[in-house]
Amino acid sequence: MTQERTEEKSEDMGVPEALPRTLAHLASRLGVESVDRLWIFPGRKRGRREQGLVAVSRYLEGEERRRLFTVAYTAERTGKGLVVEHQIHEEGDSPPALFARVMEGVARRAGQANADPREVEIDGEEARFEELMSEFDPSLLVPERP
């Protein structure tokens, strides 16, 4: 008798802590009161690894232009624990009307031309940022104990 072995490819689970910890990190580094809006690009998940990108539009005092930052993250869960790393890059200034085209270019360069980012208007309001963060289980923000 021959046994047929079938292997189902499990869905890549990624690292659920990655995005909420990245959002909390960018809020602490850039300040929510200066954030106009966020573009959250879909993370690339591979097993227990995840890479992603969040673009941030910040107000410039006394100007109509905005300063664009990108926050790239990589996260991995290993047998030794969880590692989430962030890289914040200042990309430059632009009129807000151009950001739609800029985000298309970011997606194209990231190899995600068909993956639209989620745009979240913060408008410098802590309540809007907290509403976004409430979408995540609070336990995802709690550091693991050694």
FENFENSUL-V599568 format. One record per residue. RES is the residue in one letter. PHI is phi in radians with two decimals (* if undefined). Layout:
RES	PHI
RES	PHI
This chain:
M	*
T	-1.77
Q	-1.66
E	-1.66
R	-1.79
T	-2.02
E	-2.03
E	-1.59
K	-1.33
S	-1.30
E	-1.17
D	-1.18
M	-1.49
G	1.12
V	-2.27
P	-1.01
E	-1.32
A	-1.03
L	-1.17
P	-1.09
R	-1.22
T	-1.18
L	-1.10
A	-1.12
H	-1.13
L	-1.17
A	-1.12
S	-1.26
R	-1.45
L	-1.76
G	1.45
V	-1.08
E	-1.09
S	-1.73
V	-1.51
D	-1.39
R	-2.73
L	-2.16
W	-2.14
I	-1.81
F	-1.46
P	-1.01
G	-1.28
R	-1.67
K	-1.93
R	-2.53
G	1.11
R	-1.80
R	-2.19
E	-2.65
Q	-2.23
G	-2.75
L	-2.55
V	-2.19
A	-1.74
V	-2.25
S	-1.76
R	-2.00
Y	-1.18
L	-1.88
E	-0.97
G	1.29
E	-2.27
E	-1.43
R	-1.23
R	-2.18
R	-1.77
L	-1.74
F	-2.14
T	-2.07
V	-2.14
A	-1.60
Y	-2.32
T	-2.27
A	-2.46
E	-2.61
R	-1.88
T	-2.10
G	-1.13
K	-1.64
G	2.31
L	-1.88
V	-2.22
V	-2.20
E	-2.03
H	-2.18
Q	-2.31
I	-1.78
H	-2.19
E	-1.48
E	-1.73
G	2.44
D	-1.88
S	-2.81
P	-1.17
P	-1.00
A	-1.11
L	-1.54
F	-1.12
A	-1.03
R	-1.17
V	-1.08
M	-1.16
E	-1.05
G	-1.15
V	-1.08
A	-1.09
R	-1.11
R	-1.17
A	-1.46
G	1.34
Q	-2.15
A	-1.00
N	-1.71
A	-1.93
D	-1.28
P	-1.32
R	-1.50
E	-1.66
V	-2.18
E	-1.43
I	-1.80
D	0.96
G	1.25
E	-1.78
E	-0.99
A	-1.09
R	-1.20
F	-1.17
E	-1.10
E	-1.09
L	-1.07
M	-1.15
S	-1.22
E	-1.27
F	-1.84
D	-1.11
P	-1.01
S	-1.15
L	-1.21
L	-1.66
V	-1.44
P	-1.08
E	-1.30
R	-1.54
P	-1.18
